[in-house]
Amino acid sequence: MRIQSAMSLGLPRPMQADQAFPTLLKPHVAAARRVGLLRAMADTLFIEADRIEGFRRACAASSNPDGEACWKRIAHAYRTEAEAFSKQADQLKGCRA
């Protein structure tokens, strides 16, 4: 008689303790991941704000003050969010250092 493993029966593999509760067992790892995520989000928003700033400049060059004002507000909102994420990452990194 052959014994089948749980995997061949379609049953899920049992989880290891550190997989089930990663934040409880390794808080420094969870904090480092969070800092990395916040920094990536901030970088993306800063890049997008620069791209949107190009639209504002194009509207200014084509004498479109309404478009220029709109793109300026959007770029400002992106930068504000990016600065908030960056500040949050700095604070989180400072707490665990």
C-alpha positions in Angstrom: 0.0 0.0 0.0 1.4 3.4 -1.0 1.1 6.4 1.3 0.2 9.7 -0.5 1.4 13.0 0.6 -0.9 15.9 1.4 0.3 17.8 -1.7 -0.8 15.0 -4.0 -4.2 14.9 -2.4 -4.7 18.6 -3.2 -4.5 19.6 0.4 -2.7 22.8 1.3 0.8 22.6 2.6 1.1 23.3 6.3 2.4 26.8 7.1 5.6 27.4 9.0 5.3 29.6 12.1 7.2 32.5 10.6 4.9 32.4 7.5 1.7 32.5 9.5 2.6 35.5 11.7 5.5 37.4 10.1 4.8 40.7 11.9 4.6 39.0 15.3 7.8 37.1 15.0 9.9 39.5 13.0 8.8 43.1 13.5 12.0 44.6 12.2 11.5 42.8 8.9 7.9 44.1 8.6 9.1 47.6 9.4 11.8 47.4 6.8 9.3 46.2 4.2 7.0 49.1 5.1 9.8 51.6 4.8 10.7 50.2 1.3 7.1 50.4 0.2 6.6 53.9 1.4 9.8 55.1 -0.3 8.8 53.3 -3.6 5.4 55.1 -3.5 7.1 58.4 -2.8 9.5 57.9 -5.7 6.7 57.0 -8.1 4.7 60.1 -7.1 7.7 62.4 -7.5 8.4 61.0 -11.0 4.8 61.4 -12.0 4.7 65.0 -10.6 7.7 65.8 -12.8 5.9 64.3 -15.8 2.8 66.3 -15.1 4.9 69.4 -14.7 5.8 68.9 -18.4 2.2 69.1 -19.3 1.9 72.4 -17.3 4.9 73.8 -19.2 3.3 72.7 -22.5 0.1 74.5 -21.6 2.1 77.6 -20.6 3.9 77.6 -23.9 0.7 77.3 -25.9 -1.0 80.1 -23.9 -3.5 77.9 -22.2 -3.8 79.3 -18.7 -6.6 77.1 -17.6 -4.7 73.9 -18.6 -1.6 75.3 -16.9 -3.4 75.9 -13.6 -5.0 72.5 -13.7 -1.7 70.6 -14.3 0.0 72.8 -11.7 -2.6 71.8 -9.0 -2.3 68.1 -10.0 1.5 68.1 -9.8 1.3 69.9 -6.4 -1.1 67.2 -5.1 1.3 64.5 -6.3 4.3 66.1 -4.6 2.3 66.7 -1.4 1.4 63.0 -1.2 5.0 62.0 -2.1 6.4 64.2 0.7 3.9 62.7 3.2 5.1 59.1 2.3 8.7 60.1 2.5 8.2 61.7 5.9 6.3 58.6 7.1 9.2 56.4 5.9 11.7 58.6 7.7 9.7 58.5 10.9 9.3 54.7 10.7 13.0 54.3 10.0 13.9 56.5 12.9 11.8 54.5 15.3 13.5 51.3 14.6 17.1 52.6 14.3 
